[in-house]
Amino acid sequence: MADRGTDQSPIMLRSSRLTVEIAAPGSVYAGTRFDWTGFVTQVTLDGQHTFCMPESLVPDQGSGGVGLCGEFGIDEPIGYQDASPGEGFPKLGIGVLERPDAERYNFFRAYEIVQAFPIQVTTTGTQARFVVDPIDCRGYAVRLTKTLSVDGNGLEISYCLDNVGRNPINTNEYCHNFMGIDRQPVGPDYRLRFPYRVELQLLPQMPPQPVLSVSGNDLALKDTPQRPFYCRPSGFFQTEEPQWELLHLPSGVGLREVDDFAPMRVAVWGTAHVISAEVFVDVVLPPRGTQTWKRRYTFFKS
């Protein structure tokens, strides 16, 4: 594999059917929410069908998320709760951030990066490996290795976390899949299918979602949404089937995600141009512990 050093140009992976564009760490995205590694900005199937969209179409608005981008600790990142104002806490895939005050962690908020984690990137034509070296922060230290590889019409993302600090690690991770197939508006032409009968959790902080329609295993939209929507399907379980499949009905173009772990949460977020199904994994690591998991995406035209 070739070491990219300080090269900030996009990383391009190619198989017989896919072209996958990955942003160099800190180039397209340098915020404090999403993991900088494996930040997939576009996937193209058979040279003509595209899938990845930005969260916002308005420059400098929104989170800055694009395509397939992960996040560790959306609820509360490692070490935030026991950090005093002015002390650091590690946000995996980014660096040591500063807790500014006594307020609860808010993933929408920008935090100061005290020290970015060193990231080593090596590539071949079909694989990119990111190794994020730890910086000890009050006893928290985790090495992240993420490998993206393509073959045929599949993209696999494998994760390995090594706890090299003295403190245990309890957090979660998910991939925010910002999808808009061939840039077609989100609405009745899309179907999001799950391997179980869909029932939406009723949570106090979630208002009714009248634009959504549930039928058996399918989640659909009655119209193009005029504002962002969010819901959490219940009934999920570990399975060798896809955790979700998104299909654009008129074209037959779609994608699906198969995971090798038991989900701890499933969520769906979307707006007029993008829809994102998110599968969360629990991360529980004692000192010197290691945890691995995989996501495999398949892109297709039926």
N, C-alpha and C positions, 0 to 999 in steps of 0.2 A: 504493500500500500504506500502511496506517496504522501509525505508530510506536507501540508499546505502552508505551514509557518504562519506568516502574517497576511497571507492572501485574502483580500476582502471581496473578491469576485464571487458570484453565485456558484454553488456546487451543482453540477448536472449529473444525474444518474440516468442511464438509459438501458432498457431491455428491448426485447423484440416488439413490444407493444406500448411501453410507457416511456415518457420523459418526465422526470421529477426534478424540479428546481428547488434548491434548498439555500436559504440565505446564510452567508457566513455569520458566525456569532457576533452580535452587536452591530451589524450593518443595517439591515432593513428595520430591525427592532432592537432598541436599547433601553426599554422600559424596565419596570420593577415588578411586573406581574407574571409575564410568560417566560418560560424556560427559553434561553437563547439558543439552545442546541436543537438540531433537527427541525428547524423552523421552515416547514415546507410551504413555499409560496405559490406553487402551481404543480398540478399533475395533468398531463395530456395523454389521452388514450388514442392510439392509432393515428397520431398526428393531427387529430381534428376535434376531439371532445375534451373540454376543460372542466375543472371541478372547483378549484379554489377561488375564494373571494375574500376581500377585506371585510372586517366587521362593519366599518363605516365607509361609505363612498365619498364622504366629505373630508378633505384633507385636514389633519390635525384634530379630528373629532374621534371620539370613541377610545377604545383601549389600545389600538394599534395592532390588534390581532389580525392574522391573515392565514387562510388555509388550515393546515394541520399544525397547531401550536399547543404545547402542553403547559400545565401549571402544577406546581407543587404547593399544597397548603392554602387553597383558596379560602378555607374557613379560618385557619390560623396557622401561619408558617412556624417552622421549627424555632423554638426558643423565644418567640415573641412574648408569650405570657409572663415569663420570668425575667424578661429584660426590663431594666429601669429606663426611663426617658434619658436619651443620650447614649445608651448602650446599643451594641449591635445585635443583630439576629440574622441567621443565614436563610436566604431564599434560594433553594436549590436550582441550579442551572443559570444563576445570575451572579450572586455574590453576597457579601455581608452588607446588610442594610442597617440604617440607624432608626431606632424607635424614637420618634420626635417628642411624644407626650404620653399621657396616661390613657388616651382614647383607645378603644378596641381596634384591632386590625381591620382595615378596609381595603379590599383588593382593588377598588377603584382609585385609591389614593397613590400618588407618587411618593416614594421614599428615597432618601439620599443613599446612593451607593458609596459606602465607605471604602470597600475594596472589592473589585470584580474578581471572580474566581478565574484562575488560569485554565484555559481550554485548549486542548490539543486536538487537531483535526487531521485525520488521515483518510485518503480516498482511493478507490479504484473506479473503473467505469460503471460498476453496478453496486457499489457499497460506499457508505460514508460512516466513519466512526468518530464519535466525539467523546473525549475523556475530560471530565471536569475535576481538576485536582482540588482537594479540600483546603480550606483555611480554618484553623481551629478558632472557634468563637465561643468562649465561655464553656468549653467542654463539648460543644457540638462540632462534628467534623464528618462529612460524608463524601465519598468519592462516587461520582455518577459516570457510568459508561452507557452511552446510547448508540446503537448501531442501526442504520437504515439500509435496507438492501432491496433490490428490485429483481424480479424474474417474471417473464411473461406479462400478464396483466395484474400482477400482485406487488404490493409494497409492504414489507414487514419492518416493524419498529420493535427492537428488543432493548430492554432496560436492565441495568444491573446497578444496585446500590450497595456500597460497602460502608458500614459504620466503623470508622477508624477513630472516633472520639470516645470519651469516657461516659457520655450521657446516652440514654436510650432515645430512639427516634420514633415518634408517633405522628404521622401526617397522612396525607392522601395525594393522589395524582390523577389527572384526567387529561384527555386531549380535546381541545376546543376545535371541533371539526367545522370550520366555516365553509359551507358548501353552497354553490349555486351552479347547477349543471348547465354548461354552455351559456352561462350568464342569463338564463331564463328566469323571469320573476317567480318568486315563491307564491304559491297559491294552489288552486284546485288541481293543477296539472302534476303535482307532486304527491307521492305516497311514501310514508315512513312506516316500515313494517318491523315488528318485534317478534321474537320467538314465543311469546306468551300473550294472553288476552290483556289488552291494555286497560288499566284503570289508573286514573290520575289521582295522585295524592292530594288531599285537601290540607293545605298549610295556611296558618293565619296570615303570613306575610305574602301570600300569593293570591292576587285578585282573580276573579273568574276570567276564563279565556274563551270568549264567545266565538272567536274565529276558528277554534279547533273543533274537529269532528272525530269521534272515536267509533270504530266499528270493528269488533273482534280484535285481531292482532294489528290493525292498521290505525295510524294517526294521520288525519288529512286536514286540509284547510278549506274552509267554505269560500274564502275570498283572499285576495292579496292583502296581507295585514297592513294596517295604517300606522301601527306602532309596534315596538318589539313585544314578543310574547315569550313566556317561560312556563314550563311545567315539568313535573317529575312523575314518570310512569312508575307504578309499583308492580310487584310480581316477578322481578328479574331473578335470575339464577345462573349458575355457571353452566355453560353448554358448549358443545363443539359446533353448534349452529351459529350463524351470525347474530351478534347482539342487536344489530339493527341493519336494515337495508333501506336506502333512499333511492327512489326511482322517479325519473321524469317520464310520465306516461306517454306523451305524444311521440317522443323520440326513442323510448326504450333504453335510454342511457341511465346508468346508475352505479352505485357502489355499495359495498357492505363491509362490516368490520367483524372479525372473529378474534376473540380474546382467549388467553389461556388461564384466566383468573376468575375468581368469584367476585362480581361487582359488589361494591358497598353502596352505590347510588347510581341511578341513571337520570339524566336530565335532558331536556330539549329546549334550546333557545333559538329564536329566529326573528327575522324582520322581513321587509318587502323583497330583499335581494339575496338573502342568505338564510340557511337553516343549519343548525348544529345539534347533532345527537352526541351526548357526552357520557362515557362510561368511566366511573371512578374506581380506583383500586386503593385498598387500605395499605399503608406502608407502616410496618411495625418491625423495628430493628433494635435488638439489644446491642450493647457494645461488642464489637468484632463480628456482628451478624451481617449476613448478606441476603438480599432479596432480588429475585429476577421475575420478569413478566414480559409478555409479548402482545402486540397488536398486529393483526394482518388485515390489510385493506385489499379488496378485490374490486377492480373497475371494469365495467362490462357494458356491452350493447346487446340487448336481447333480440 
